[in-house]
Amino acid sequence: MAKKNNAPTKPKLPPEEALYQAVSLCRKAGALTMGFDAVEEACVKSKAWLVMTASDISPKTLQRLNYAVGDLVDVFTMPLTQDKLADISHKPVAVYAVTDRNLAKLCFDRLSDCGAIKNEEDMSE
């Protein structure tokens, strides 16, 4: 006979908080590259699986980033500001790259939950 699991269930985190924790996990695992130049280098050397930007990145920086690495790696904007992410990076940083495949998948899933990733059907409009 199967045992019932009577352990209390964890409350589900809001999507933005879950994304924040995923980025923090990447940092703790040593799989988070931060800063424009470091992210660009990681992309050129094929080490980055995913590039994310803070929501308050300057339009010019985002344009430069897309021009520099947009053909190499997908670039997504997180619904998190540089100030919120400064707790992870220890200073305001707008550009992040995840260098571990599994952690990149985790961050991608969290970005999807936040609505930061548009489905292909949505892009055709």
TORKOL-4160 file (C-alpha; in steps of 0.2 Angstrom, whole numbers, padded with zeros to 4 digits, m for minus):
125
<pt num="1" X="0000" Y="0000" Z="0000"/>
<pt num="2" X="0007" Y="0017" Z="m0005"/>
<pt num="3" X="0011" Y="0030" Z="0009"/>
<pt num="4" X="0002" Y="0047" Z="0008"/>
<pt num="5" X="0014" Y="0061" Z="0009"/>
<pt num="6" X="0007" Y="0073" Z="0022"/>
<pt num="7" X="0021" Y="0085" Z="0021"/>
<pt num="8" X="0015" Y="0103" Z="0018"/>
<pt num="9" X="0016" Y="0110" Z="0001"/>
<pt num="10" X="0028" Y="0124" Z="m0003"/>
<pt num="11" X="0018" Y="0140" Z="m0007"/>
<pt num="12" X="0021" Y="0144" Z="m0026"/>
<pt num="13" X="0032" Y="0159" Z="m0028"/>
<pt num="14" X="0027" Y="0174" Z="m0039"/>
<pt num="15" X="0035" Y="0172" Z="m0057"/>
<pt num="16" X="0047" Y="0187" Z="m0054"/>
<pt num="17" X="0053" Y="0180" Z="m0038"/>
<pt num="18" X="0056" Y="0163" Z="m0045"/>
<pt num="19" X="0066" Y="0171" Z="m0059"/>
<pt num="20" X="0076" Y="0181" Z="m0046"/>
<pt num="21" X="0080" Y="0165" Z="m0037"/>
<pt num="22" X="0085" Y="0156" Z="m0053"/>
<pt num="23" X="0097" Y="0170" Z="m0057"/>
<pt num="24" X="0104" Y="0170" Z="m0040"/>
<pt num="25" X="0106" Y="0151" Z="m0041"/>
<pt num="26" X="0116" Y="0154" Z="m0057"/>
<pt num="27" X="0127" Y="0166" Z="m0048"/>
<pt num="28" X="0130" Y="0154" Z="m0034"/>
<pt num="29" X="0134" Y="0140" Z="m0046"/>
<pt num="30" X="0147" Y="0151" Z="m0055"/>
<pt num="31" X="0137" Y="0150" Z="m0071"/>
<pt num="32" X="0132" Y="0169" Z="m0072"/>
<pt num="33" X="0143" Y="0181" Z="m0082"/>
<pt num="34" X="0139" Y="0199" Z="m0079"/>
<pt num="35" X="0143" Y="0215" Z="m0088"/>
<pt num="36" X="0142" Y="0220" Z="m0107"/>
<pt num="37" X="0160" Y="0215" Z="m0112"/>
<pt num="38" X="0161" Y="0199" Z="m0102"/>
<pt num="39" X="0144" Y="0193" Z="m0109"/>
<pt num="40" X="0149" Y="0198" Z="m0127"/>
<pt num="41" X="0165" Y="0188" Z="m0124"/>
<pt num="42" X="0156" Y="0173" Z="m0117"/>
<pt num="43" X="0144" Y="0173" Z="m0132"/>
<pt num="44" X="0158" Y="0175" Z="m0145"/>
<pt num="45" X="0167" Y="0160" Z="m0137"/>
<pt num="46" X="0151" Y="0150" Z="m0137"/>
<pt num="47" X="0150" Y="0148" Z="m0118"/>
<pt num="48" X="0134" Y="0157" Z="m0116"/>
<pt num="49" X="0117" Y="0148" Z="m0117"/>
<pt num="50" X="0106" Y="0163" Z="m0113"/>
<pt num="51" X="0108" Y="0181" Z="m0112"/>
<pt num="52" X="0096" Y="0192" Z="m0101"/>
<pt num="53" X="0095" Y="0210" Z="m0098"/>
<pt num="54" X="0087" Y="0221" Z="m0084"/>
<pt num="55" X="0071" Y="0229" Z="m0088"/>
<pt num="56" X="0078" Y="0246" Z="m0086"/>
<pt num="57" X="0093" Y="0244" Z="m0098"/>
<pt num="58" X="0096" Y="0259" Z="m0109"/>
<pt num="59" X="0089" Y="0257" Z="m0127"/>
<pt num="60" X="0106" Y="0261" Z="m0134"/>
<pt num="61" X="0114" Y="0247" Z="m0124"/>
<pt num="62" X="0101" Y="0235" Z="m0129"/>
<pt num="63" X="0103" Y="0239" Z="m0147"/>
<pt num="64" X="0122" Y="0237" Z="m0146"/>
<pt num="65" X="0120" Y="0220" Z="m0137"/>
<pt num="66" X="0108" Y="0214" Z="m0150"/>
<pt num="67" X="0120" Y="0219" Z="m0164"/>
<pt num="68" X="0135" Y="0211" Z="m0155"/>
<pt num="69" X="0127" Y="0194" Z="m0150"/>
<pt num="70" X="0109" Y="0193" Z="m0156"/>
<pt num="71" X="0114" Y="0181" Z="m0170"/>
<pt num="72" X="0124" Y="0170" Z="m0158"/>
<pt num="73" X="0112" Y="0169" Z="m0143"/>
<pt num="74" X="0094" Y="0173" Z="m0139"/>
<pt num="75" X="0093" Y="0189" Z="m0129"/>
<pt num="76" X="0078" Y="0192" Z="m0117"/>
<pt num="77" X="0073" Y="0206" Z="m0106"/>
<pt num="78" X="0069" Y="0201" Z="m0088"/>
<pt num="79" X="0055" Y="0210" Z="m0078"/>
<pt num="80" X="0068" Y="0214" Z="m0065"/>
<pt num="81" X="0077" Y="0231" Z="m0063"/>
<pt num="82" X="0096" Y="0234" Z="m0060"/>
<pt num="83" X="0093" Y="0239" Z="m0042"/>
<pt num="84" X="0084" Y="0222" Z="m0039"/>
<pt num="85" X="0097" Y="0212" Z="m0047"/>
<pt num="86" X="0111" Y="0222" Z="m0038"/>
<pt num="87" X="0108" Y="0211" Z="m0023"/>
<pt num="88" X="0115" Y="0197" Z="m0034"/>
<pt num="89" X="0128" Y="0206" Z="m0044"/>
<pt num="90" X="0133" Y="0217" Z="m0029"/>
<pt num="91" X="0132" Y="0233" Z="m0041"/>
<pt num="92" X="0120" Y="0238" Z="m0054"/>
<pt num="93" X="0122" Y="0228" Z="m0070"/>
<pt num="94" X="0111" Y="0227" Z="m0085"/>
<pt num="95" X="0117" Y="0212" Z="m0095"/>
<pt num="96" X="0119" Y="0194" Z="m0089"/>
<pt num="97" X="0123" Y="0178" Z="m0098"/>
<pt num="98" X="0120" Y="0160" Z="m0091"/>
<pt num="99" X="0134" Y="0148" Z="m0095"/>
<pt num="100" X="0127" Y="0132" Z="m0089"/>
<pt num="101" X="0114" Y="0123" Z="m0101"/>
<pt num="102" X="0103" Y="0116" Z="m0087"/>
<pt num="103" X="0103" Y="0133" Z="m0078"/>
<pt num="104" X="0099" Y="0142" Z="m0094"/>
<pt num="105" X="0084" Y="0131" Z="m0096"/>
<pt num="106" X="0078" Y="0135" Z="m0079"/>
<pt num="107" X="0080" Y="0154" Z="m0082"/>
<pt num="108" X="0071" Y="0152" Z="m0099"/>
<pt num="109" X="0057" Y="0143" Z="m0090"/>
<pt num="110" X="0056" Y="0156" Z="m0077"/>
<pt num="111" X="0056" Y="0170" Z="m0091"/>
<pt num="112" X="0042" Y="0161" Z="m0099"/>
<pt num="113" X="0032" Y="0161" Z="m0083"/>
<pt num="114" X="0034" Y="0179" Z="m0082"/>
<pt num="115" X="0028" Y="0182" Z="m0099"/>
<pt num="116" X="0045" Y="0189" Z="m0105"/>
<pt num="117" X="0046" Y="0177" Z="m0119"/>
<pt num="118" X="0033" Y="0178" Z="m0133"/>
<pt num="119" X="0026" Y="0163" Z="m0142"/>
<pt num="120" X="0029" Y="0162" Z="m0161"/>
<pt num="121" X="0010" Y="0165" Z="m0163"/>
<pt num="122" X="0011" Y="0181" Z="m0153"/>
<pt num="123" X="0026" Y="0187" Z="m0164"/>
<pt num="124" X="0017" Y="0186" Z="m0180"/>
<pt num="125" X="0005" Y="0201" Z="m0175"/>
